[in-house]
């Protein structure tokens, strides 16, 4: 083998220096690229952690709001149930009062007839027994068996006058068949 000439050695050395420079340049670029990738990865990791924390915070807030709304819904349902029960009770009371109102309406409609009947009975009581009869049976309505005398009507168990009717009894004797 022959020894290389000095020109070949110089060219070989220049080539080695160029390759070495190129390798050093590529290593610097590789290191810069690795630093960039590392920085981007770290940035992505930080952003991922921030997003996870934000997601966790939003999830916790959502769960708290759901729990609050569920509790509020339960309370509202209890309140609705109470109101429905109150409405049922009130409806029942209204039904009872309606029936009583109908009874009072019927009584009020019958009052003029009752007033007229009482005035006729009072007039019959004032007339006394029939004059000139030969029968021994008294036709008076004021005998011991009668409950129709004006003084006894207020005490009768089947028919009683209210306090207002007792106060107005003198007026009823004068003006028959009127109602207040």
NORRA-V414400 format. One record per run of one state. SS is the DSSP state (2 for helix, 1 for strand, 0 for the rest). FROM is the first residue (numbers start at 0). TO is the last residue. Records with the same first field share a line. If there is no record, write none. Layout:
BEGIN
SS->FROM-TO  FROM-TO
END
This chain:
BEGIN
0->0-4  127-148  153-161  167-167  174-179
2->5-126  149-152  162-166  168-173
END
